[in-house]
Amino acid sequence: MFNITPIPAFDDNYIWTLSTTGSLEVAVVDPGDADVVAAYLQDHNLNLAAILITHHHWDHTDGVESLVSSYDCPVYGPADSPFKGITRPLEDGDTLSLLGHNIRVYAVPGHTLDHISYYLASDTPQLLCGDTLFLAGCGRLFEGTPEQMHQAMSFFSTLPDNTEVYCTHEYSLANLAFAAAVEPGNSAITDTIQRCKDLRADNLPTVPTSIGTEKQINPFMRSTEASVRDAAEQHCGVVMNNATEVFAAIREWKNNF
């Protein structure tokens, strides 16, 4: 598995650094800000070996050009991305070799149509999921459909429960407030709120989370649960016929929460 360290950026972004013990080579994921990455590399005497992009939004890509000009490293990312800085385009199901590990690529459109995630299978699997899956939340549907994002959530739920989930924003407390509104009787949500408050009080990230935790607290991964369906039906005043309709309803509810 990788050693994964966050570099905070902007108001609430995390740029993840991937490294292996004993090596001075690192990769970074979604570097929206080149300056904070360059400072981190210089402070730790590291060399940038690769950049991984999950999707085209500016806060995940704006630092790429500057970093490539300084470090001349490959840029991995979705083949169908409107972002033109990708030099190693990737498709769903591809495998890339990085710092001695093989990473599997999975397409997870919804937040954007080009969105991909990176998955490292190991004793403790690791998922780099950009803006698709958050602690207790999921990304807004800027380009994709509820069905696409529900399919992404369904895919994530098939991963091992101990999979570490590295998302790229510190949205946890806001997401948990919504999750508690959907399932006010869910004690796992209440416990996670307190844990995250304690972490933020110490200025620490609330992520990574895990797939097992998300299956307990994340309404967008729980759209097949009766409690979530009932909340969606009560909120909308209509009967939901399937999990995709439930997902669409709670995503729209969250948009206006």
C-alpha positions as CSV (number, residue, x, y, z in Angstrom):
1,M,0.0,0.0,0.0
2,F,1.0,3.6,-0.4
3,N,1.9,6.1,2.3
4,I,-0.7,8.8,1.6
5,T,-0.4,12.3,3.0
6,P,-2.7,15.3,2.4
7,I,-1.5,18.7,1.3
8,P,-4.2,21.2,2.2
9,A,-5.1,23.7,-0.6
10,F,-7.6,26.5,-1.1
11,D,-10.3,26.5,1.5
12,D,-11.1,22.8,1.7
13,N,-9.2,20.8,-0.9
14,Y,-6.8,18.0,-0.2
15,I,-4.0,17.2,-2.7
16,W,-2.9,13.6,-1.9
17,T,0.7,12.6,-2.1
18,L,1.5,9.0,-2.7
19,S,4.9,7.6,-1.6
20,T,6.6,4.3,-0.6
21,T,8.8,3.8,2.4
22,G,12.4,4.7,1.7
23,S,11.8,6.4,-1.7
24,L,12.2,10.1,-2.5
25,E,9.9,9.7,-5.5
26,V,6.2,10.7,-5.0
27,A,3.1,11.2,-7.0
28,V,0.3,13.7,-6.4
29,V,-3.4,13.5,-7.0
30,D,-5.4,16.4,-8.3
31,P,-2.9,19.3,-7.8
32,G,-5.1,22.4,-8.2
33,D,-2.4,24.5,-6.6
34,A,1.2,24.1,-7.7
35,D,2.7,26.3,-5.1
36,V,1.6,24.2,-2.1
37,V,2.8,21.1,-3.8
38,A,6.2,22.6,-4.8
39,A,6.7,23.8,-1.2
40,Y,5.9,20.3,0.2
41,L,8.3,18.7,-2.2
42,Q,11.1,21.1,-1.4
43,D,10.5,20.9,2.4
44,H,10.8,17.1,2.3
45,N,13.5,16.8,-0.4
46,L,11.2,14.9,-2.7
47,N,11.0,14.5,-6.5
48,L,7.6,14.5,-8.3
49,A,7.4,11.3,-10.4
50,A,3.8,11.5,-11.6
51,I,0.5,13.4,-11.4
52,L,-2.8,11.7,-11.3
53,I,-6.0,13.5,-12.3
54,T,-9.5,12.3,-11.5
55,H,-11.5,14.9,-13.4
56,H,-11.2,18.2,-15.2
57,H,-12.4,20.8,-12.7
58,W,-9.9,23.7,-12.2
59,D,-9.4,23.1,-8.5
60,H,-8.0,19.7,-9.4
61,T,-5.9,20.7,-12.5
62,D,-4.7,24.3,-12.3
63,G,-1.3,23.4,-10.8
64,V,-0.5,20.8,-13.5
65,E,1.2,23.0,-16.1
66,S,3.5,24.6,-13.6
67,L,4.5,21.3,-11.9
68,V,5.2,19.6,-15.2
69,S,7.4,22.5,-16.3
70,S,9.4,22.1,-13.1
71,Y,9.5,18.3,-12.8
72,D,8.8,17.0,-16.4
73,C,6.6,14.2,-15.1
74,P,3.8,12.2,-16.8
75,V,0.2,13.3,-16.1
76,Y,-2.3,10.4,-15.9
77,G,-6.0,11.1,-16.3
78,P,-9.2,10.3,-18.1
79,A,-8.9,9.8,-21.8
80,D,-12.1,11.7,-22.5
81,S,-11.3,14.7,-20.4
82,P,-11.7,18.3,-21.7
83,F,-8.5,19.1,-19.7
84,K,-5.7,19.1,-22.2
85,G,-2.8,18.6,-19.9
86,I,-3.1,14.8,-19.7
87,T,-0.1,12.9,-21.3
88,R,-1.1,9.4,-20.2
89,P,-4.8,9.0,-21.0
90,L,-6.6,6.2,-19.1
91,E,-9.8,4.2,-19.8
92,D,-12.1,2.3,-17.5
93,G,-10.4,-1.0,-16.6
94,D,-6.8,0.2,-17.3
95,T,-4.0,-0.6,-15.0
96,L,-1.1,1.7,-14.4
97,S,2.2,0.9,-12.7
98,L,3.2,3.6,-10.2
99,L,6.0,3.6,-7.6
100,G,6.1,-0.2,-7.6
101,H,2.3,-0.7,-7.3
102,N,-0.3,-1.5,-9.9
103,I,-3.4,0.8,-9.8
104,R,-6.7,-0.1,-11.4
105,V,-8.7,2.6,-13.1
106,Y,-12.5,2.7,-12.8
107,A,-14.8,5.2,-14.6
108,V,-17.3,6.8,-12.2
109,P,-19.1,9.5,-14.2
110,G,-21.7,11.6,-12.4
111,H,-20.0,14.6,-10.9
112,T,-18.4,15.0,-14.3
113,L,-18.6,12.8,-17.3
114,D,-14.8,12.2,-17.4
115,H,-14.5,11.3,-13.7
116,I,-12.3,8.3,-12.9
117,S,-11.1,6.8,-9.6
118,Y,-7.9,5.0,-8.8
119,Y,-7.9,1.7,-6.8
120,L,-5.0,-0.1,-5.2
121,A,-5.8,-3.7,-4.1
122,S,-3.8,-4.7,-1.1
123,D,-4.3,-6.0,2.4
124,T,-5.6,-2.5,3.1
125,P,-7.0,-1.4,-0.2
126,Q,-6.9,2.3,-1.1
127,L,-9.3,4.3,-3.3
128,L,-8.6,7.8,-4.7
129,C,-12.1,8.9,-5.7
130,G,-11.8,12.7,-6.3
131,D,-15.2,14.3,-6.0
132,T,-17.4,11.2,-6.5
133,L,-17.5,9.8,-3.0
134,F,-17.1,11.9,0.2
135,L,-17.4,11.0,3.8
136,A,-21.2,10.8,4.2
137,G,-21.7,12.4,0.8
138,C,-21.2,12.4,-2.9
139,G,-20.4,15.0,-5.5
140,R,-22.9,17.3,-7.1
141,L,-24.2,16.2,-10.5
142,F,-22.7,18.9,-12.7
143,E,-22.6,16.8,-15.9
144,G,-23.8,13.3,-15.2
145,T,-27.1,11.7,-14.3
146,P,-28.5,10.3,-11.0
147,E,-28.4,6.9,-12.5
148,Q,-24.7,7.2,-13.3
149,M,-23.8,8.4,-9.8
150,H,-26.0,5.7,-8.2
151,Q,-24.1,3.2,-10.3
152,A,-20.8,4.6,-8.9
153,M,-22.1,4.3,-5.4
154,S,-23.2,0.7,-6.1
155,F,-19.7,-0.1,-7.4
156,F,-18.0,1.4,-4.4
157,S,-20.2,-0.7,-2.1
158,T,-18.7,-3.8,-3.7
159,L,-15.2,-2.9,-2.6
160,P,-13.8,-4.4,0.7
161,D,-15.1,-2.7,3.8
162,N,-11.5,-1.9,4.9
163,T,-10.8,0.1,1.7
164,E,-9.4,3.5,2.7
165,V,-11.3,6.2,0.9
166,Y,-9.4,9.4,-0.1
167,C,-11.6,12.1,-1.4
168,T,-10.5,15.6,-2.2
169,H,-12.6,18.0,0.0
170,E,-13.2,18.6,3.6
171,Y,-16.9,18.4,3.4
172,S,-17.5,15.9,6.2
173,L,-19.4,17.9,8.9
174,A,-21.7,19.5,6.3
175,N,-22.4,16.1,4.8
176,L,-23.0,14.5,8.2
177,A,-25.5,17.2,9.1
178,F,-27.5,16.1,6.0
179,A,-27.1,12.4,6.7
180,A,-28.5,13.0,10.2
181,A,-31.5,14.8,8.7
182,V,-32.1,11.8,6.5
183,E,-31.6,9.2,9.2
184,P,-31.9,10.9,12.6
185,G,-32.0,7.5,14.4
186,N,-28.7,6.3,12.9
187,S,-26.2,6.1,15.8
188,A,-23.3,5.5,13.5
189,I,-23.9,9.0,12.1
190,T,-24.0,10.5,15.5
191,D,-20.8,8.8,16.5
192,T,-19.0,9.9,13.3
193,I,-20.1,13.6,13.8
194,Q,-18.4,13.6,17.2
195,R,-15.3,12.0,15.8
196,C,-15.1,14.5,13.0
197,K,-15.7,17.4,15.3
198,D,-12.8,16.3,17.5
199,L,-10.5,16.0,14.5
200,R,-11.4,19.4,13.2
201,A,-10.9,20.9,16.6
202,D,-7.3,19.8,16.3
203,N,-7.1,21.0,12.7
204,L,-6.8,17.5,11.4
205,P,-8.4,16.0,8.3
206,T,-11.6,13.9,8.8
207,V,-10.5,11.7,5.9
208,P,-9.7,9.0,4.9
209,T,-12.9,7.3,5.6
210,S,-13.6,3.6,4.8
211,I,-16.1,1.8,2.6
212,G,-17.4,0.0,5.6
213,T,-18.1,3.3,7.4
214,E,-19.7,4.8,4.4
215,K,-22.1,1.8,4.1
216,Q,-23.2,2.7,7.6
217,I,-23.5,6.5,7.4
218,N,-23.6,7.7,3.8
219,P,-27.2,8.2,2.6
220,F,-26.0,8.1,-1.0
221,M,-24.7,4.6,-0.5
222,R,-27.8,3.6,1.5
223,S,-30.5,4.3,-1.0
224,T,-31.6,0.7,-0.8
225,E,-32.2,1.0,2.9
226,A,-35.9,1.3,4.1
227,S,-35.0,4.2,6.4
228,V,-33.5,6.3,3.6
229,R,-36.3,5.4,1.2
230,D,-38.9,6.4,3.8
231,A,-37.1,9.7,4.4
232,A,-37.0,10.5,0.7
233,E,-40.7,9.6,0.2
234,Q,-41.7,11.8,3.2
235,H,-39.6,14.7,1.9
236,C,-40.9,14.5,-1.6
237,G,-44.4,13.3,-0.9
238,V,-44.3,10.6,-3.5
239,V,-43.7,6.8,-3.6
240,M,-40.3,5.8,-4.8
241,N,-40.2,2.8,-7.1
242,N,-36.4,2.0,-7.0
243,A,-33.1,2.9,-5.5
244,T,-32.2,5.2,-8.3
245,E,-35.3,7.3,-7.7
246,V,-34.4,7.4,-4.0
247,F,-30.8,8.5,-4.8
248,A,-32.1,11.2,-7.2
249,A,-34.5,12.5,-4.5
250,I,-31.9,12.7,-1.8
251,R,-29.3,14.3,-4.1
252,E,-31.8,17.0,-5.0
253,W,-32.7,17.4,-1.2
254,K,-29.0,17.8,-0.4
255,N,-28.6,20.4,-3.2
256,N,-31.0,22.6,-1.3
257,F,-30.2,21.6,2.3
